[in-house]
Amino acid sequence: MSAWTLLEMPGSLALLFGALVVVTGPTVIVPLLRSVRPVASVSRLLRWEGIVIDPLGAILAVLAYELVVATGQQGALLHGLWLFVQAIAVGTAIGTLVALALAGLLRRHLVPEYLRSFLVLSSVIGEFVLSNGISEESGLVAVTVTGIVLANRKGVRQLIDAPQPPGQ
């Protein structure tokens, strides 16, 4: 809205500009948190916002670009919104499934310690390719969802970094 009103950009370019600058990301949020030092709950929320906005912002920019290119074509807005919803749904589903599978493998100590990092990395790369193959631009959502789910599963993060318990 600011680009449209203050800079007098055409509506389509203002939309594209807004979609590109909406992404704040962890590289912007973390330095701000260091200097502002909010309470812990606000800090956690802002860190997650910085992580989650990256894939959403990337998809939003692609969607805005598609809308600008398709301006004047009948059904362009609905098609663009459908692509956005489809990318979010496919990425979320695949990311959740991969995260739960990884969490199960890691919790049951079915993967040797020296292969844990490789398993996680190869799973994330594979899910990115699979997700993008099903729905364009959904791979980034999938890997972000996997990270969020794994980070919030009790004990899983420590298993990736820590050695296996003795006797296993």
Protein Blocks (a to p, Z undefined) as FASTA:
>chain_A
ZZmmmnopafklmmmmmmmmmpnojmlmmmmmmmnopafklmmmmmmmmmmmmmmmmmmm
mmmmmmmmmgoiahklmmmmmmmmmmmmmmmmmmmmmmmmmmmmmmnopacfklmmmmmm
mmmmmmmmmmmmmpghklmmmmmmmmmmmmmpghklmmmmpccdehZZ
